[in-house]
Amino acid sequence: MPGRPTSVRPALLRSGEFRRPGPDHLARTRAACHAALVKPLLRTTVLIAVAGGLVAAPAAAAHAVSAFPTASHGLTGKQLLTPDQYLAAAKQHHHAPPPTQEAPAQQAPAPQAAAPQAPAPQGSTNGPKATRTHEAVEFFWYDCMHSAALEAPLADWAAKHRSDVTLRRIPAIWVGSPDEAEQRAHARLFYTLDRLGEVDRRQAAVFRAVRDEHADLATEQGAADWAAGHGIDAAKFRAAYRSAEVDRAVEQAPKLFADYQVNELPTVIVDGNGRTSPTRAGGVDNMPAALDRLVTEAQ
């Protein structure tokens, strides 16, 4: 239609794409847009320059422009300011001298806090490296075949670690089990031998008597007879067997069994944390090697 302005809006196709106007149409449109914008911009620029004294003082004007309030940015990344913003900034900097740069005040360095001292490693000294002592706690039962099988390898392992590991034996008393009464009697035998200082020499012999010889060591008479047969004074044995110290130790054994959460015999616990057993180690024969690893990890 004659006299109707030409639209530059693209036409929507059925495919969802936009049809672009022809090159000659875009050129005419851009030229018209530029011509329409250049004249107003020139007039605005001249008015701003005259009012703010920019022509007479270009250095002050440059400083004023640098301090203009923040405005939106154009396509080139420079700030676009309104005429009012130009006039306000020009008047302000016309009356005020340009600011001088002052050297930043030197602040005294803050006193450095003393670095926290790390606690000394456990078992370390200022001299030669001290040997840390570990504790291995074995739960066993004289009538347990796996406990009997571990006795010799465990004794050898403890001998090799005599300088860094203390072996502690605790007889297992599983409260509520069918074997609780026999376990209590065997615990009394163990603590009697321990009070007499005979455990290390007689432990393997007790296992053989119970497991191989089927000796009845669950009574005071049977235990005293066995002890006498192995060179232990019967009177001393009976005195220790009936002592209050042995009574207390036997009563404490079930609590230790529960506190250590033992669910398999034998079980050996290193430093109260790492543990091994036939199931964990893959057999009794592998338990000494597992104990070596636990001691190394605990260092």
N, C-alpha and C positions, 0 to 999 in steps of 0.2 A: 504494500500500500504506500503511495507517494507521501513523503514528509514524515513517515514513521521512523523513529530511531532504530538503528540496526542493533539487535541483541547479540551479545557475545556468549550467552549461556548455551552450553552444548546441548544437543538433543539426545534424549534417552532412546536407545535402541531396544529391541525386543530381547536381545541377548543379555541385557543388563549393562552394556558398555555405553560410554559417552562418545558421541561423534564430535570431533574437534573442528572448529571453524577453519576456513581456508587461510593460507599464509597472507594473502593480500588483505583479507578482512581484518586479521589481527594487526597488521602493520598500520592500517588506517586508524584502527581503534587506539593503538598505543600512541600515535602521533597526536590524536585529538586529546587524549588524557594528559600528555605532557604539556601541550600548549595551554590547556585549561588550568594547570596547576602552577606553571612557572611564574606567571604574572602576579597572582596574589602572594606568592612566597617572596618575590622580589620586593614588593611594596612593604610587606611586614618586616623584612630584614632591614630596609632603609630606615623605617620609623624607629625600630628598636635601637639601631646604631646611633641615630641622632639623639634620641632621648637619653640614652645612657652614657653618652660621651665616648662611645667605643672608637669612633673615627679619630678623635683627638688623643685618646690614651689607649693605644692597642695593648700595651703591656698590662695595664690595670684590667682591661677587658679580658685578657687571657686568664688573669688570676681569678677574675669574677666567674668566668665560665667554669673553672675547675672546682669552685665551691658552690655551684648551683645545687638546689635540692634535687633529690633523686626523681627521675621521671622515667617513663617507658622508653624503650630502646627501639630504634628503627631497624631497617634491614641490614645496615652496615655495622650495627653494634654500637653507634654513638647515641648519646642522650638527645631526646627531642623535648625541648622546653617550650612552654607557652609564652606569649608576649608578657603576661603579668609576671611570670617567674624571671624573665630576662630583666625587666625594669626594676623589680625589687632587689635582685642581686647586684645590679649595676649601681643603684643608689647606695646600697650598703657599703660596697667596696670603694665608692667614690669618696665617702667621708672617712672611712677607716683606713689607716695605713696597712699595707700588706703585712701579714704576720711574719715575724722572724722565727726562724727555726732555733729552738733551744736544745742544747745538749741534754739528753735525759740524765736526771739526777742519778748519781751513782749510789746504789744502795749497798750498805755493808753486807757482806756475805753472811747468810744465816749460819749460826753455829751448827756444826754437824753433830747429829746425835750419835752417841756411842753405839757402834754396831753390837747387836745382841750376841752374846757369847753362846755358841752351841754347846750343849751338854757334852761332857767327855764321854766317849764310847764306853759302854759297859766292859769292865775288865781291862781297860787300857791304863797305862802308867806313863810317866814322863821318861822312864828309862826303857829298857828292852820290853818288847811286847809281851804282856802277861797272858797266861793261858786261861781261857775261860772255862769254868767247870759247868758241865751239863749234867742233867739228871735224867736217867731212863727208869721209868716205873713199869715193872712187869706185873700183870695180873695172871695168876696161874691157879691150877688145882692139881693136887697130887694124882687124882684118878682120871685126869684128862690125857689122852694119848698124844695130842699135839703139844700140850705143855711139856710132857715127858720128852718128846722128840726135840723140843727147842732147848732143853736144859744144857746139853753139851755145847752146841753152837753159841748159845748166849753167853755161857761162861767163858768161852774162848774170845768172843767179841769184847766182853767186859775187860778181860785181861789185856787186850791190845789197847784199850782206851782207858787204862787205869789212870793216866795222867790228866784226862780231860772229862771223863764221864763217871758219875756215881750211879751204880746200879742199885735200885731199891725194889725189893720184891714185896708184893701184897697178895696174900691168899684170897681167892675169890669166894665170896659168900653171896649167892644169888637168892635173895629172900623170896620165898614162895615157890621155889623150885622143888622138885621131888628129892633132890640131893642136898637140900639145905642143911639137914642135921649132920650128914657126913662131912660136908664142907666146913661146918663150924668145928667139928672135931679135928679135922686136918689143919684148920687155921690155928687151933690151940697147940697142936704139935709143932707147927712152924714157929710160932711166937715163943714157945718154950725153948726150942733150939736156938732161936735168935737171942734170947736172954742169956743163954749159956755161951754164946759166941761160937756155936757149932754149925751154923747154916751153911757157910761156904764149903765146909768139909763134908757135910752129911746130906746136902740137898739131893745129889744124884742117887745116893743110897736109899733115900726115902722113896723116890720115884720108882726105883727097882723093886723095893719091897711091896709097894702098893700095886704097881702095874704088872710086874712079872711074877712076883712070888705070892701075890694075893694075900699079903699079911693084913690082919685086922689091926689097924692103928687108930681106929676111931674111938677107942676106950682108953682110960688112963692106964689100966693094967697092961693092955696090949702094947701101948706106946712105951711104957716104962720097961717092959721086958725087951722090946726091940732096942731101946737105948742102952740098956745094960749089956746086950749082946754086942754092941758096937763101942764098948769101952767107956760109956758115959756113966758117971756115978748115979745110981738109982735114987739116992736120997736127994741129991741136988736137983735131979730131973723132976721128982715129984714136988719139991718145994717150988720150983719155977712154974710147973704145970698148974699149981693151985694159986699162984700169986695174983695180987690185985692188978699188977701191971699187965700180966697176960690177959686177965679178964677184960680190962679196958681196951686192949688192942683187939681182942676178938669182937667186942661190941662195936668198935669203930670200923672194922673191915667192911661190913655191908654198906655203911654210909659212903666210904671211899669208892666202893664199887659203883654206887649210884651216881656220885658226884662226877666221876670220870666217864660216865655213860658208856660203860663197857658192855658190849653185846656179843663178844666172841672171845674164846680162850684158845691160846694165850693172846693177850694184847700188850704191846709195849708202847708207852707214851713218852716222848722226848720233850723235856722242858714244858710240860703241861699243855702242849699244843699239837705238834705232829705225832702221828701214831701209825703203827703198822700191826698187822695180824696175818694169819695164813691167807685169808681171803684177799686182803689188800695187797699183799706182797706176791701173791701167786704161789703160795706154798711156804712151809716152814723153812725150807732150805734157803729161800730168798730173803728171809727176814733180816739177817745180819747186814746184807748189802743195803736193804731199805733203811736200816738204822743208821748206817754211814751217811746216807743222803740226808736224813733228817737232822743229824748233827751238823753237817755242813751247812744246810739251809738255816739252822738256828744261829750260826756264828755271825 
